[in-house]
């Protein structure tokens, strides 16, 4: 999905996909996109016994990028 969005943004701006894709990755404070396994690890933690006392809130798996 990220590649599709970056492709659409590049097309709208008349820019190269690779340039837009890299630029958007650099905008993330950790400087890279997440691996699917990183989001899965957060979900597994929430579903496991280590999060047994967690009753609500928000867990951001975003590399520090906040869009509210």
C-alpha positions as protocol buffer text, in pm:
chain_id: "A"
residue {
  index: 1
  type: UNK
  ca { x: 0 y: 0 z: 0 }
}
residue {
  index: 2
  type: UNK
  ca { x: 282 y: 241 z: 77 }
}
residue {
  index: 3
  type: UNK
  ca { x: 432 y: 195 z: -268 }
}
residue {
  index: 4
  type: UNK
  ca { x: 93 y: 253 z: -429 }
}
residue {
  index: 5
  type: UNK
  ca { x: 44 y: 576 z: -230 }
}
residue {
  index: 6
  type: UNK
  ca { x: 396 y: 695 z: -310 }
}
residue {
  index: 7
  type: UNK
  ca { x: 331 y: 617 z: -678 }
}
residue {
  index: 8
  type: UNK
  ca { x: 12 y: 823 z: -675 }
}
residue {
  index: 9
  type: UNK
  ca { x: 185 y: 1113 z: -501 }
}
residue {
  index: 10
  type: UNK
  ca { x: 472 y: 1102 z: -749 }
}
residue {
  index: 11
  type: UNK
  ca { x: 231 y: 1099 z: -1044 }
}
residue {
  index: 12
  type: UNK
  ca { x: 31 y: 1391 z: -906 }
}
residue {
  index: 13
  type: UNK
  ca { x: 348 y: 1594 z: -850 }
}
residue {
  index: 14
  type: UNK
  ca { x: 509 y: 1488 z: -1178 }
}
residue {
  index: 15
  type: UNK
  ca { x: 807 y: 1348 z: -989 }
}
residue {
  index: 16
  type: UNK
  ca { x: 1004 y: 1025 z: -997 }
}
residue {
  index: 17
  type: UNK
  ca { x: 860 y: 743 z: -783 }
}
residue {
  index: 18
  type: UNK
  ca { x: 1200 y: 648 z: -637 }
}
residue {
  index: 19
  type: UNK
  ca { x: 1264 y: 1006 z: -528 }
}
residue {
  index: 20
  type: UNK
  ca { x: 924 y: 1041 z: -359 }
}
residue {
  index: 21
  type: UNK
  ca { x: 949 y: 697 z: -195 }
}
residue {
  index: 22
  type: UNK
  ca { x: 1293 y: 778 z: -46 }
}
residue {
  index: 23
  type: UNK
  ca { x: 1185 y: 1127 z: 60 }
}
residue {
  index: 24
  type: UNK
  ca { x: 885 y: 993 z: 249 }
}
residue {
  index: 25
  type: UNK
  ca { x: 1100 y: 732 z: 425 }
}
residue {
  index: 26
  type: UNK
  ca { x: 1344 y: 1004 z: 536 }
}
residue {
  index: 27
  type: UNK
  ca { x: 1051 y: 1194 z: 690 }
}
residue {
  index: 28
  type: UNK
  ca { x: 1011 y: 915 z: 947 }
}
residue {
  index: 29
  type: UNK
  ca { x: 1218 y: 1007 z: 1257 }
}
residue {
  index: 30
  type: UNK
  ca { x: 1387 y: 663 z: 1259 }
}
residue {
  index: 31
  type: UNK
  ca { x: 1476 y: 723 z: 894 }
}
residue {
  index: 32
  type: UNK
  ca { x: 1327 y: 404 z: 753 }
}
residue {
  index: 33
  type: UNK
  ca { x: 999 y: 231 z: 693 }
}
residue {
  index: 34
  type: UNK
  ca { x: 881 y: -43 z: 927 }
}
residue {
  index: 35
  type: UNK
  ca { x: 913 y: -407 z: 846 }
}
residue {
  index: 36
  type: UNK
  ca { x: 584 y: -601 z: 867 }
}
residue {
  index: 37
  type: UNK
  ca { x: 737 y: -814 z: 1143 }
}
residue {
  index: 38
  type: UNK
  ca { x: 777 y: -505 z: 1363 }
}
residue {
  index: 39
  type: UNK
  ca { x: 402 y: -435 z: 1357 }
}
residue {
  index: 40
  type: UNK
  ca { x: 333 y: -805 z: 1412 }
}
residue {
  index: 41
  type: UNK
  ca { x: 558 y: -809 z: 1719 }
}
residue {
  index: 42
  type: UNK
  ca { x: 358 y: -525 z: 1873 }
}
residue {
  index: 43
  type: UNK
  ca { x: 32 y: -709 z: 1804 }
}
residue {
  index: 44
  type: UNK
  ca { x: 170 y: -1030 z: 1953 }
}
residue {
  index: 45
  type: UNK
  ca { x: 280 y: -844 z: 2265 }
}
residue {
  index: 46
  type: UNK
  ca { x: -67 y: -692 z: 2306 }
}
residue {
  index: 47
  type: UNK
  ca { x: -228 y: -1034 z: 2267 }
}
residue {
  index: 48
  type: UNK
  ca { x: 11 y: -1204 z: 2507 }
}
residue {
  index: 49
  type: UNK
  ca { x: 40 y: -1238 z: 2882 }
}
residue {
  index: 50
  type: UNK
  ca { x: 297 y: -956 z: 2913 }
}
residue {
  index: 51
  type: UNK
  ca { x: 19 y: -707 z: 2830 }
}
residue {
  index: 52
  type: UNK
  ca { x: -232 y: -868 z: 3064 }
}
residue {
  index: 53
  type: UNK
  ca { x: -285 y: -548 z: 3263 }
}
residue {
  index: 54
  type: UNK
  ca { x: -315 y: -321 z: 2959 }
}
residue {
  index: 55
  type: UNK
  ca { x: -674 y: -204 z: 2934 }
}
residue {
  index: 56
  type: UNK
  ca { x: -656 y: 70 z: 2676 }
}
residue {
  index: 57
  type: UNK
  ca { x: -444 y: 334 z: 2516 }
}
residue {
  index: 58
  type: UNK
  ca { x: -253 y: 363 z: 2195 }
}
residue {
  index: 59
  type: UNK
  ca { x: 58 y: 177 z: 2087 }
}
residue {
  index: 60
  type: UNK
  ca { x: 229 y: 360 z: 1802 }
}
residue {
  index: 61
  type: UNK
  ca { x: 433 y: 143 z: 1570 }
}
residue {
  index: 62
  type: UNK
  ca { x: 530 y: 439 z: 1359 }
}
residue {
  index: 63
  type: UNK
  ca { x: 903 y: 496 z: 1386 }
}
residue {
  index: 64
  type: UNK
  ca { x: 819 y: 821 z: 1564 }
}
residue {
  index: 65
  type: UNK
  ca { x: 606 y: 965 z: 1284 }
}
residue {
  index: 66
  type: UNK
  ca { x: 293 y: 1120 z: 1433 }
}
residue {
  index: 67
  type: UNK
  ca { x: -1 y: 1232 z: 1221 }
}
residue {
  index: 68
  type: UNK
  ca { x: -301 y: 1329 z: 1433 }
}
